[in-house]
Amino acid sequence: MQAEDMESSMESPNLEFEYGDSDTLTAELSELYSYTEEPEFALNRDYFEEDFRSHARGRRWTGLTVDEQRAYIMRLLDALEVTDRDKRLKVARAILYLAQGVFDECDTEVDVLHWSRHNIFLLYDMGIFTALLELLSMEIDNNQACSSAVRKPAISLADSTELRVLLSIMYLMVETVRVQTEDDRPEWRAAREAFKNELGSPLYNGEPLALLLFTMVTKFCSMNAPHFPMKKVLLLLWKTVLLTLGGFEELQQMKVRARERLSLPPLPEDSIKVVRAMRAASPPASAMELIEQQQQQKRGRRSRRPLVKQDSLDTYNERDPFKNDDARDEDEDPEDTDSGIEGEVDPLDRDVIIQPPPPPPPLRPPTEKVNFPKGLPWAPKVREKDIEHFLETSRNKFIGFTLGSDTETLVGLPRPIHESVKTLKQHKYVSVSEIQIKREEELLQCPLSLGEEEVEETPAEILYVGMLPNLSQYVIALLKLLLAAAPTSKAKTDSINILADVLPEEMPITVLQSMKLGIDVNRHKEIIVKAISALLLLLLKHFKLNHIYQFEIVSQHLVFANCIPLILKFFNQNIMSYISAKNSICVLDFPHCAVHEMPELTAESLEAGDSNQFCWRNLFSCINLLRILNKLTKWKHSRTMMLVVFKSAPILKRALKVKQAMMQLYVLKLLKIQTKYLGRQWRKSNMKTMSAIYQKVRHRLNDDWAYGNDIDARPWDFQAEECALRESIEKFNGRRYDKNKNGDFAPVDNCLQSVLGQRVELPEDFHYSYEMWLEREVFSQPIQWEGLLQDP
């Protein structure tokens, strides 16, 4: 039985997961609500019907004309301005019921979503969003609510009722308007563009909506407002940034346009399409399976090996005349625990490796071969500095001197070097970032002759300018929340309480209620991780395209706030169980719970969970966190050494068990950049992982990732590299955003009378302490006048 279990664990199925900006609209709407909020759906309906009955006697909302619906919404808008807090809350609940799709008048979930969409565009058209924003600002500045929440020993749902209602309406509006459908009317498409521009521009108190939400996050993390419903704030912040800046496909289009503007060659491939076309490899073998296999070999029995799937490299090694005897040690090495990744590779993909004769027989019928492309998935890339380094080495070797950054002169170099340089130049890739760095160097060297730089007011630029003064606070706050929500975190007395908007007023008394709350709490944490990981990745990618130094400052704040060990700590768990977690109760998800009769919940039904093969949000979060880690460490040797120091290799190898191509790709990228630092023994005992890196990760033609190099493997001076980067960032921010940026070049006034005649702004309280300051700083200080006459 144990052997069967092990074999079945090896045969884990491929995860049919399609990565995107977000999950389906239904899933994203359902994650807005905690299960403890479920009774409030009926409350929203009751307040709406109580008011609507007096307005349209005996009629239903779905039976009104559009003009009648507009008239009623205008009435609700007027009622939002009353001073009575309770009346305002009732009106807000009625608006929330409209945004939720008047579910009591619908028979199916499709109807609910249809009416929700119709009502939300109507609400936006009538100016509800601006009114909600004013109410939200009032609630944020409500010091009485903040001080009472600080004093409370335990905070529950009841402390954040007004905020939750307002944030729910705003989230429903942002998310519904963001998602485009084929049957959208032309006026809805125009409304989407207007809403997108409105959210991204500094219309709200001189700052974009995202900044107001960032302020809520920092206020919550500083313990000044522990009642803020953080999950809803983070979800709204993520979706606001996603709508205003654009998702991953829009980002790809922006990247293409940016390269065209800079007259750069087009991208060698569309990375989104390449990743979607990839297939997952089989998970690595576990220690138990390898030990069992060795014991069976020692007993001399011929038995079926658990590792039935061989990767392409192993298939060729059986016939490879160049294979030496050392290869046997790789399979029989007892230390090779959890180290292999068995590639489930199609025969056509074997063109990747130089094929020795005779060719292997095809393992599948030739009809299937058409589906998969030949060769490597990525076109290789070479940087300008790689060509310079190659030529410098060659010139030193063959001529004895170098020519700096000259990559054209090949005099005196042998013919093979000419061919190598030609090949390198064919694959040369110049990124937008490199152009931006060169331009920045020119602007710093010639500030007067080049004049003012014209900065395009993109949504990313507006957001960066707003975030810059408090950027470190925002980053630290997000990482604090990520740490509190991570499943590996231990509950500490000084950690942030992120459960304020999930815990009910009365704690559960039955086992069933406790189980339901436990699922709700875990789901709540998973959604927070999802929102933060997606938000951070979006910010990094958009800032990198907008300007490389904007990306670098966010990256550096993340690194200094211990983001790298935090993500590694997140992955230092049973990642398979996290991805297949069943922390959801389908019958309680919106809009299902609002339309269908509620079945009786039992402990068995709660334990069973849903029938999904994996949890979409958890797999999405894992991929996002791996992508963030890749962004932070790419081309940064000091940060790569942090991965080595924190012993990330075994943690990342465990993540390869997840049979999802995109997740495996980013794990393999992280393993590739640190392979040269892990030593020969690690590479020898992880040849299958090395093979997977070769097959799936982009090649840099003269990159020595697969073997150690004395120069590269030396300990890097962490501080020197980061300080140099910090200096470049500060010069960029000072030049572009400092109000007194031309202080060094301003004309100097040498006339004594005009200097003394200038009005100097003094603080209001200066005249109170002026005499004291005069006594302390002037009269009581002995002045050595004869010192002025002495030659220094």
C-alpha positions, -999 to 999 in steps of 0.1 A, spaced: 0 0 0 28 24 8 44 17 -26 11 24 -43 7 57 -23 42 67 -34 34 58 -70 2 78 -70 20 108 -55 43 107 -85 14 106 -109 0 140 -96 -21 154 -125 -13 186 -144 -30 216 -129 -53 232 -155 -46 267 -144 -46 298 -166 -28 327 -152 -43 361 -157 -49 396 -141 -75 381 -118 -100 352 -114 -134 350 -129 -158 379 -121 -180 357 -99 -150 345 -79 -136 380 -74 -170 393 -62 -175 364 -38 -141 370 -22 -151 405 -12 -174 391 15 -165 371 46 -189 342 55 -197 360 87 -211 389 67 -237 366 51 -267 378 73 -260 414 60 -273 405 25 -308 403 39 -303 435 59 -294 454 27 -325 440 9 -348 450 38 -335 486 39 -338 489 1 -374 475 0 -385 496 30 -375 528 12 -384 516 -24 -419 506 -13 -427 542 -3 -413 555 -36 -428 530 -61 -458 513 -46 -463 477 -56 -436 478 -84 -403 460 -87 -369 476 -95 -365 454 -126 -399 466 -139 -390 503 -138 -379 523 -169 -343 537 -169 -356 572 -163 -375 560 -132 -345 542 -120 -324 573 -124 -350 594 -104 -348 569 -76 -310 569 -75 -311 607 -74 -333 605 -44 -309 581 -27 -280 605 -35 -298 633 -18 -305 611 13 -268 603 15 -261 639 26 -282 638 58 -263 644 91 -279 615 109 -253 587 108 -278 558 111 -300 572 83 -269 575 61 -260 539 67 -295 527 57 -293 546 24 -257 533 18 -270 497 24 -299 503 -1 -272 515 -27 -252 484 -19 -282 462 -26 -286 478 -60 -249 473 -67 -253 436 -57 -278 431 -84 -313 433 -66 -308 395 -60 -343 391 -44 -359 398 -78 -336 374 -97 -339 336 -102 -304 328 -113 -268 339 -107 -265 351 -143 -295 374 -137 -279 388 -106 -247 396 -125 -267 412 -153 -286 435 -130 -255 443 -110 -237 454 -141 -267 475 -153 -272 492 -119 -235 499 -114 -231 518 -147 -263 537 -138 -249 545 -103 -216 557 -118 -235 579 -143 -254 595 -115 -222 605 -96 -226 580 -67 -188 572 -66 -178 608 -58 -203 610 -30 -191 576 -16 -155 589 -17 -164 619 4 -181 597 30 -151 574 30 -128 604 37 -151 614 66 -150 578 80 -112 577 77 -109 610 96 -134 599 123 -111 602 153 -139 591 177 -142 557 160 -104 553 159 -99 561 196 -128 538 207 -114 510 185 -79 515 200 -93 511 235 -113 480 228 -98 447 238 -114 428 210 -125 442 176 -153 426 156 -173 432 124 -196 457 142 -167 482 146 -163 487 108 -199 485 95 -199 519 78 -165 514 62 -173 479 50 -205 491 33 -188 520 15 -158 499 5 -180 471 -8 -200 495 -31 -168 510 -44 -151 476 -50 -182 463 -68 -182 494 -90 -144 493 -98 -144 455 -105 -175 455 -126 -165 484 -147 -130 470 -151 -141 437 -166 -151 441 -202 -177 419 -219 -186 415 -256 -221 429 -253 -211 461 -235 -230 491 -249 -210 520 -265 -219 543 -236 -206 518 -211 -173 516 -229 -170 554 -228 -179 553 -191 -151 528 -185 -125 551 -200 -138 581 -181 -138 561 -148 -103 548 -155 -90 584 -162 -109 597 -131 -94 571 -108 -58 576 -121 -58 614 -120 -53 635 -88 -90 645 -86 -97 635 -50 -81 660 -26 -52 664 -51 -43 628 -51 -54 596 -68 -78 572 -50 -49 546 -47 -30 571 -24 -60 575 -1 -62 537 2 -24 535 9 -29 560 37 -56 537 52 -31 508 50 -3 527 69 -28 541 94 -40 506 102 -4 492 104 6 519 128 -22 507 152 -40 541 149 -71 526 133 -73 488 141 -110 487 130 -102 493 93 -115 463 72 -81 456 57 -91 429 33 -116 451 15 -91 480 15 -64 459 -1 -88 443 -27 -101 478 -37 -65 491 -38 -53 462 -60 -83 466 -84 -79 504 -86 -42 500 -96 -52 472 -120 -78 494 -137 -58 527 -138 -24 513 -148 -35 482 -168 -31 445 -166 -4 422 -179 -16 421 -215 -20 459 -216 15 461 -201 29 440 -229 13 463 -255 27 494 -236 62 477 -237 59 472 -275 49 508 -280 77 521 -258 102 501 -279 88 515 -311 91 551 -297 128 545 -288 134 529 -323 144 496 -307 139 462 -325 106 444 -316 105 419 -288 117 384 -299 85 368 -286 54 374 -266 63 361 -232 26 357 -221 20 333 -251 52 314 -246 45 307 -209 9 297 -217 21 272 -243 46 256 -218 38 222 -202 46 212 -167 73 187 -158 66 158 -134 73 166 -97 107 156 -81 112 123 -65 109 122 -27 134 107 -3 111 78 6 108 69 -31 145 69 -37 152 49 -5 126 23 -15 141 21 -50 176 15 -36 164 -12 -12 147 -30 -40 178 -29 -61 199 -42 -32 175 -72 -28 182 -80 -65 145 -81 -74 134 -69 -108 106 -45 -99 89 -16 -116 107 16 -107 85 44 -92 103 69 -114 87 57 -146 89 90 -165 124 98 -177 134 133 -189 148 137 -224 184 141 -211 182 107 -194 167 91 -225 197 102 -246 222 93 -219 212 57 -223 226 59 -259 251 87 -254 286 75 -263 301 105 -245 284 96 -212 310 86 -185 306 64 -155 300 93 -132 264 95 -144 256 63 -126 264 80 -93 237 106 -99 209 80 -98 224 60 -70 235 89 -48 218 85 -14 220 123 -9 199 130 -39 168 135 -18 140 155 -33 164 167 -60 152 156 -94 126 171 -116 114 145 -141 106 162 -174 74 150 -191 89 159 -224 75 152 -259 98 136 -284 98 168 -305 112 188 -276 142 166 -277 156 186 -306 168 209 -278 197 186 -271 223 176 -297 211 143 -309 237 115 -310 231 86 -334 211 65 -336 179 86 -331 156 73 -305 123 57 -317 93 79 -313 73 73 -281 40 87 -294 22 85 -328 34 111 -352 0 128 -354 5 144 -320 38 159 -329 22 188 -347 10 203 -315 44 212 -301 71 236 -315 106 225 -321 136 239 -302 138 260 -271 108 280 -260 128 313 -257 151 331 -281 185 337 -265 195 372 -255 228 390 -252 235 423 -235 258 450 -249 281 446 -218 283 408 -224 297 415 -259 321 441 -245 333 416 -218 338 388 -244 359 411 -267 379 424 -237 388 388 -227 396 379 -263 418 410 -269 437 404 -237 443 368 -248 453 373 -284 466 409 -287 475 419 -252 455 452 -249 419 463 -249 399 489 -267 373 498 -240 337 496 -251 345 493 -288 326 463 -302 333 470 -339 371 467 -342 381 430 -346 416 435 -360 441 409 -349 415 385 -336 412 350 -351 384 339 -374 364 319 -348 362 351 -326 347 370 -356 321 343 -359 313 344 -322 309 382 -322 286 380 -352 264 354 -334 264 375 -302 253 406 -321 225 387 -339 210 380 -305 218 413 -289 189 427 -269 187 463 -258 161 469 -231 141 501 -225 158 502 -191 193 505 -206 181 534 -228 166 551 -197 198 547 -177 220 562 -205 196 591 -209 197 597 -172 235 598 -172 235 623 -201 210 646 -183 231 646 -151 263 654 -171 248 682 -192 219 697 -173 221 731 -189 227 721 -226 201 693 -226 175 715 -208 144 703 -190 132 667 -195 97 664 -207 80 639 -184 48 623 -197 20 624 -172 11 587 -173 -11 571 -146 21 553 -133 40 586 -131 12 603 -112 10 574 -88 48 574 -82 49 611 -76 22 607 -50 38 577 -33 74 590 -33 73 610 0 60 580 20 71 551 -2 90 533 25 60 534 49 37 520 22 61 491 14 67 482 51 30 483 58 22 459 29 50 435 40 37 436 76 3 426 64 18 399 42 37 385 71 6 385 93 -15 367 66 12 341 57 3 306 67 38 300 82 35 329 106 31 322 143 6 343 162 24 369 183 11 394 208 27 423 189 16 413 154 -11 431 136 -47 419 140 -59 414 104 -91 396 115 -111 427 125 -134 423 95 -140 386 98 -146 379 136 -183 381 146 -195 400 177 -204 367 194 -178 340 192 -190 305 181 -203 282 206 -208 250 186 -183 228 168 -199 236 135 -197 273 140 -161 270 150 -153 250 119 -171 276 97 -152 305 114 -119 286 110 -125 282 72 -135 318 70 -103 330 88 -80 309 66 -99 321 34 -96 357 47 -58 354 50 -54 337 16 -73 366 0 -51 392 17 -19 374 4 -35 373 -31 -42 410 -31 -8 421 -17 12 398 -40 -7 410 -71 -5 446 -61 33 445 -55 39 428 -88 18 453 -107 36 482 -91 70 467 -99 62 460 -135 46 493 -143 72 514 -125 100 495 -144 84 503 -177 78 540 -167 114 545 -155 139 519 -143 149 540 -112 113 541 -100 113 503 -101 147 502 -84 137 524 -54 106 502 -48 128 471 -51 153 485 -27 127 494 -1 113 458 -4 148 443 0 157 465 30 123 456 46 133 419 44 110 409 15 134 382 3 134 361 35 97 368 40 88 352 6 112 323 13 95 318 47 62 317 29 74 289 6 90 270 35 58 250 40 40 221 24 33 240 -8 12 212 -23 -13 213 6 -14 251 4 -23 251 -33 -49 224 -28 -64 239 3 -102 238 6 -109 269 25 -142 278 9 -178 269 14 -195 271 -21 -230 274 -8 -221 305 11 -203 322 -18 -220 353 -34 -241 353 -55 -250 317 -50 -261 322 -14 -283 352 -24 -303 333 -50 -305 297 -38 -320 282 -7 -294 276 20 -289 239 26 -281 227 61 -244 228 68 -228 198 84 -193 191 97 -189 165 68 -199 190 41 -175 216 55 -146 191 57 -152 180 21 -149 216 7 -153 221 -30 -144 197 -58 -118 218 -74 -84 203 -81 -66 233 -67 -73 267 -51 -70 293 -79 -61 322 -55 -33 303 -37 -16 292 -69 -20 328 -82 -4 341 -50 25 317 -52 33 326 -89 31 363 -80 55 360 -51 80 340 -72 78 367 -99 84 394 -73 114 374 -60 127 372 -96 123 409 -101 142 417 -70 172 394 -77 176 397 -115 211 410 -123 217 418 -86 246 397 -74 243 408 -38 207 398 -36 214 365 -54 239 358 -26 210 365 -1 191 336 -18 222 314 -12 228 326 24 191 319 33 194 284 18 166 289 -7 176 260 -30 159 232 -10 128 254 -4 125 262 -41 130 226 -51 101 216 -30 80 241 -49 88 222 -81 64 195 -70 35 217 -82 28 205 -118 21 239 -132 44 252 -160 44 289 -151 52 283 -114 80 258 -123 95 283 -148 99 310 -121 113 285 -96 138 273 -122 148 309 -129 156 315 -92 176 282 -91 195 291 -123 208 324 -110 223 308 -79 235 275 -94 271 287 -98 273 295 -61 259 261 -48 290 241 -56 299 211 -78 283 185 -55 249 202 -56 250 203 -94 261 167 -96 233 155 -74 207 177 -92 213 170 -128 176 165 -136 169 200 -122 198 214 -143 182 197 -174 148 213 -167 165 247 -164 182 241 -198 148 232 -214 126 259 -199 146 290 -190 159 316 -215 196 312 -224 222 340 -222 247 329 -248 279 335 -227 263 330 -193 282 306 -171 252 296 -150 259 259 -151 294 259 -136 313 278 -109 335 307 -118 361 319 -93 355 356 -102 317 354 -100 316 331 -70 336 354 -47 316 370 -18 301 402 -31 303 434 -13 266 438 -6 268 474 8 289 488 -21 265 475 -48 234 487 -30 249 521 -21 259 528 -57 224 519 -68 209 541 -40 231 570 -51 218 568 -87 182 566 -75 187 597 -53 203 617 -82 173 607 -104 147 617 -78 166 649 -70 169 659 -106 133 651 -116 112 657 -85 131 681 -62 115 715 -62 149 733 -57 166 712 -83 184 741 -100 199 754 -67 235 748 -79 230 768 -110 209 797 -96 226 832 -99 241 844 -66 231 878 -52 264 895 -41 249 929 -31 248 934 7 219 958 7 196 936 -14 205 905 6 198 923 39 167 938 25 150 905 17 121 893 37 128 861 56 99 839 66 102 832 103 81 808 124 52 823 143 67 816 178 101 831 169 95 864 186 87 846 219 121 830 221 141 856 202 157 873 232 166 840 247 182 829 214 201 862 212 215 858 247 225 822 242 239 823 207 253 858 205 260 876 238 272 847 258 296 834 231 331 849 234 342 862 200 379 861 192 381 892 169 419 891 166 415 856 150 403 874 119 436 892 115 458 861 117 468 844 85 453 809 87 
